[in-house]
Amino acid sequence: MTNKTKTRAFAAALLAGTALASAASAQNVNFWYHFDNADNPMSDLVEKFEAENPGITVTAENVPWNSYYDQLYTSIVAGTAPDAALVKLNALPRLIEMEALEPLDARLEGWEGLEEIQDNLLNLTAAADGTHYYLPVQYVVLYLYYRTDMFEELGLTPPATCDDFREAAKALTRDTDGDGRIDTYGFGFRGGKGGHDHWGSLVLSREGVGFGAGELTSDAGVAGTQFVLDLFQEDAVFPPSAPNDGFKEVIGAFQGGTTAMTIHHIGSSAGMVEALGDNVSAVPVPECGGGRWTSFGDESTAIFANAQDKEAAWKWISFLSSPENNAAFNVATGQLPVTKTDSANWTVHEQRFVDATIDSLPFAHLLPNVSETADFANTVWPVAMQRALIGELSAAEMNAEIDALYND
Amino acid sequence: MTATTIPPVPLSRRVLPLVMLSPAVLVTLAIVFLPMAQAVWMSLHDYVLFRPKSFDFVGLKNFATALKDPVFWISLRHTVLWIAITVPAQMLLGLATALLLNQEFPWRGLARALVIIPWALPSVVIALMWVWIYDANYGVLNEFLLRMDLISTSIPWLANPDTALYAIILTLTWQGFPFFAVMILAGLQAIPRSYYEAAAIDGASKWQQFRNITLPGLAGVLMTATLLRLIWVANSIDVIFVMTGGGPGYSTYTLPLYAFINARTGLDYGYGSALAVCFTLLLLGFVILYLRRAGRNIG
């Protein structure tokens, strides 16, 4: 080989290497998600995706839930956002305001999996102007868990109305071992972050009550919050720790027998059955003040505007919302698949919890799709609810604080 | 007699120390003073993270808002309580422990090693552990008090606004007293035994020996340790954040926690920075005292 040939060969190799390196970096999808489950299927899904899409690699990072959005927003501002991530609907207005999202409409139109997505899910997760930035990946609807053995023992039936609920909660609050101390409380109320779903079921169900101007400060709105406060302050049917209780405390207390009812979704049903067997079941939340309201819990994926390779990111997120892959994803999260095929063949959850979810769908709602909702869920509601529970705010004052957030 | 003239120090010798020190100075400027200056600059702006395009200069508006904000004053009151109880409690417990560990007794080495454990554990682990101790349903504290007939029903220590702050103060006292114990133990060993022997010959009681020999001998250590701990305790938010997140309501809000919640959860970096700057100014007196003391020791 002459020197000239050697030089050419070296240059060609260098160019090829550079091209390969740039192709490799361009074809990497950095994906953020949050799983609490020990059984994390993500590496299996990544492996399957990479086998089906040679040339694309996925770096999936499990970010702790407690700081998930803090980190996401910060990374967007710092210019280090992931290419794609798991996102909730209440973050959509802020992400749009930050111009952080890539619209998906054009890609959705040409996607063969579109027909597979459950009816109405894409409508529910669209932005206020109808643009789609989110691709649904799982969903849940909240319902009322109750202890069948305790209800049977006292001759109670699952509560259908708020009055039934209150009477049942009072009856279930008792000293079961005769030591003079209450050891079972009627309802496990979540006074900490995330508890707005509990409050919403007992307050937002009431006729004419919502987040519109003056709706929460109306007589019906105030009566709803007063109903919650009375359950704690007068009837003492919540554990005394309720003002600070979060997800772990509420679920732990129900599984441990400290509470006889609580509100959550199918995501916790496997743990409930493991702890309580047939002694746990679920029904839709009670009708209160003329209506019913329960929370629709969403989780979607989105591509970020600064993604290195949007096409590769789209391939990855659409893979997660395709039959089989979506089922594998939801087996681990314990939530419900968004594809019709996976839903039709779904045997992961006990039927009674699937039934309670389906029965709750007609009155399932999302919180307002506006920027204020993040503040409502993260700070305004938890602080106001805690202050009301410990007697620092009245029901009217608490509702006025929320009304001011949305309407001032 | 002719005066001897000192030869001038060469320029290279004069410049060399500055050159050698400059990397450390530059790093300190970059990682300490630059963020501080940035925080002060942000405190003069309306800056909400999810509206990155609007970064409007508002002068002292954020500070004026803080002074009118009732939560600021609640947090300030809690911060004063937090410091005024925790630091003396840690110091007294540390002093008692150090005096005990300074005595001759079997397994003293093991006892000295064990006492460090609370200090060595991560704050988050300590916070989670004490959340379980205080738990209203399963916690050992309630169980113990109930069995001793000291209370008739479980107390939700962290969910009751009257007890939550003090429950966390107790946790932090437990975590921080080994620092004082170790510092004071070192100080005790630096006091010559002959002082005590002479005092004993003169007929001084144990209390007189403690007051006139031990305490003056420890004064320097106590002052330095207290100032240091005061600054740390004042800034400590991890234990509160894990145990109550500031709740119930504002019952366990302190100023650094309020600044953190505003900036990190509310994403309002302008107001959060203003709160942090206010707090830094309030703490500045103690920082200056510490720096003067540290400077004097070096001198």
Interface residues (C-beta under 8 A of the other chain):
Chain A: S67 D70 Y73 T74 V77 R94 E97 M98 G180 R181 I182 G191 G192 K193 P239 P240 S241 A242 P243 N244 D245 A253 G256 T258 S371 D375 N378 T379 P382 V383 Q386 R387 L389 I390 E392 L393
Chain B: L49 F50 R51 P52 D135 A136 N137 Y138 L146 S152 T153 S154 I155 P156 L158 A159 N160 P161 T244 G245 G246 G247 P248 G249 Y250 S251 I261 R264 T265 G266 L267
